[in-house]
Amino acid sequence: QVQLVESGGGLVQPGGSLSLSCAASGSIFGISYMAWHRQAQGQERELVASSTPGGRTNYADSVKGRFTISRDNAKKSVYLQMNSLKPEDTAVYYCNMRTTFGTDYWGKGTLVTVSS
């Protein structure tokens, strides 16, 4: 059974930094697309950042210049470095991986709270 497990969430003050990690376990092969999404209370889930095998990255306008996505294919892991955090970044962050076979996998989410 494939599992994606996120870690690194927590409470941080505005202007602070957090680093999220997500590792896949189980029989998952051919991972191509990796991404982070988030869902704030009462809002729809949105794409935060994505990464392709070729190294192309994409970011939501709201996080450009502050967040950085990276990946380690050998470890089946994806990371999100979040700097200059704002209260509006508060959300549950979800890891997403897609294989070359078109199968999507999701983590259960990790809560990030930005508050003084």
C-alpha positions in Angstrom: 0.0 0.0 0.0 1.3 3.4 -1.0 1.5 6.1 1.7 2.7 9.7 1.5 3.7 11.1 4.9 4.2 14.8 5.4 6.1 16.3 8.3 7.4 19.7 9.4 4.2 21.6 10.0 3.6 23.6 13.1 3.2 27.1 14.6 5.4 29.9 13.4 5.4 33.7 13.8 4.9 36.0 10.8 8.1 36.4 9.0 9.4 33.0 10.1 10.3 29.9 8.2 9.2 26.3 8.1 10.4 23.3 6.0 7.9 20.6 5.0 8.9 17.1 3.9 7.0 14.3 2.2 8.2 10.8 1.7 6.5 8.0 -0.2 6.5 4.5 0.9 5.2 1.2 -0.5 5.0 0.0 -4.0 5.1 3.3 -5.9 7.0 3.4 -9.2 7.5 5.9 -12.0 6.9 9.0 -9.9 6.9 12.0 -12.2 5.0 15.0 -11.0 5.4 16.1 -7.4 3.5 19.0 -5.8 2.3 20.7 -2.7 -1.2 21.9 -2.3 -2.9 23.7 0.6 -6.3 24.2 1.9 -7.2 27.0 4.3 -10.3 26.7 6.5 -13.4 27.4 4.5 -11.6 27.6 1.2 -10.9 25.3 -1.7 -7.6 23.4 -2.0 -5.1 25.2 -4.1 -1.8 24.4 -5.8 1.2 25.9 -4.0 4.1 24.5 -5.9 4.9 21.8 -8.4 8.0 20.0 -9.8 8.5 17.9 -12.9 11.2 15.3 -13.5 12.9 17.7 -15.9 13.4 20.2 -13.1 10.7 22.6 -14.1 9.0 24.2 -11.1 5.8 26.2 -10.8 4.5 28.4 -8.0 1.3 30.1 -7.1 1.7 33.8 -7.4 1.0 34.3 -3.7 4.2 32.3 -2.7 6.6 33.2 -5.5 9.9 34.3 -4.1 9.1 33.0 -0.7 8.6 29.2 -1.1 11.0 26.7 -2.8 10.0 23.2 -3.9 12.7 20.5 -4.2 12.8 16.8 -4.7 14.9 13.7 -4.2 13.8 11.1 -6.6 16.0 8.4 -5.1 14.3 9.0 -1.7 10.9 9.4 -3.3 10.6 12.6 -1.4 9.6 16.2 -2.0 10.2 19.2 0.1 8.9 22.7 0.6 11.0 25.5 2.1 8.7 28.3 3.2 10.2 31.7 4.1 8.8 35.0 5.1 5.6 33.3 6.2 2.4 35.3 6.4 -0.8 34.7 8.4 -2.6 34.0 5.0 -0.2 31.0 4.5 -2.1 29.3 7.4 -3.5 26.1 6.0 -3.3 22.3 5.9 -0.5 21.5 3.4 -0.9 18.3 1.3 1.8 16.4 -0.6 0.8 15.0 -4.0 2.7 12.7 -6.3 1.7 11.4 -9.7 3.1 8.5 -11.6 3.8 8.1 -15.3 0.8 5.7 -15.3 -1.4 8.6 -14.3 -2.1 7.6 -10.7 -2.3 10.3 -8.1 -1.3 9.8 -4.5 -2.0 12.2 -1.6 -0.8 12.6 1.9 -3.1 13.3 4.8 -1.8 16.8 5.3 0.2 18.8 7.8 -1.1 21.9 9.5 0.9 25.1 9.2 -0.2 28.0 11.4 1.3 31.4 11.0 0.4 33.6 14.0 1.9 35.9 16.6 
